[in-house]
Amino acid sequence: MDKEFLTVEETANYLRMSKSSIYKMVHKETIPFYKPSGGRVLFRRSELDAWVVRSVTNNMEGSV
């Protein structure tokens, strides 16, 4: 997968999560996303990677 922007389904596969979990995170604005012209929800792969790293780092810091 070398696309810069991913759909909800591609993002769910990429992060190994359900589509409903992705939609919930979009609704809560806890994951970086784009919605150009009010259309489809898209995700930049590089931002998803950074988001995962931040999430892991935050969880590890909270447990110390």
C-alpha positions as CSV (number, residue, x, y, z in Angstrom):
1,M,0.0,0.0,0.0
2,D,1.7,3.1,-1.2
3,K,-1.2,5.6,-1.4
4,E,-0.8,8.8,0.5
5,F,-4.5,9.0,1.5
6,L,-6.6,6.1,2.7
7,T,-10.3,5.5,2.9
8,V,-12.1,4.4,6.1
9,E,-11.9,0.8,5.0
10,E,-8.2,1.0,4.0
11,T,-7.5,2.7,7.3
12,A,-9.3,0.0,9.3
13,N,-7.3,-2.6,7.5
14,Y,-4.0,-0.7,8.0
15,L,-4.6,-0.2,11.7
16,R,-6.2,-3.6,12.1
17,M,-9.3,-2.1,13.6
18,S,-13.0,-2.2,12.8
19,K,-14.5,0.4,10.5
20,S,-17.0,1.3,13.3
21,S,-14.0,2.0,15.6
22,I,-12.5,4.3,13.0
23,Y,-15.8,6.1,12.5
24,K,-16.1,6.5,16.3
25,M,-12.7,8.1,16.5
26,V,-13.5,10.4,13.7
27,H,-16.7,11.5,15.5
28,K,-14.7,12.1,18.7
29,E,-11.9,13.7,16.6
30,T,-9.3,11.5,18.3
31,I,-7.7,10.5,15.0
32,P,-6.3,12.8,12.3
33,F,-8.6,12.9,9.2
34,Y,-9.7,15.0,6.3
35,K,-13.2,15.5,4.9
36,P,-12.7,17.5,1.7
37,S,-15.8,19.4,0.6
38,G,-17.9,17.5,3.2
39,G,-17.4,14.3,1.2
40,R,-15.6,11.0,2.1
41,V,-13.4,10.8,5.2
42,L,-9.8,10.4,4.3
43,F,-6.6,9.7,6.3
44,R,-3.0,10.5,5.5
45,R,-0.9,7.4,6.1
46,S,2.0,9.3,7.5
47,E,-0.2,11.1,10.1
48,L,-1.7,7.7,11.1
49,D,1.8,6.4,11.7
50,A,2.6,9.4,13.9
51,W,-0.7,9.1,15.7
52,V,0.0,5.4,16.6
53,V,3.5,6.3,17.9
54,R,2.1,9.2,20.0
55,S,-0.7,6.9,21.3
56,V,1.8,4.3,22.4
57,T,4.1,6.9,24.0
58,N,1.3,8.5,25.9
59,N,0.1,5.1,27.2
60,M,3.6,4.2,28.3
61,E,4.2,7.5,30.1
62,G,0.9,7.2,31.9
63,S,1.8,3.8,33.3
64,V,5.1,4.9,34.9
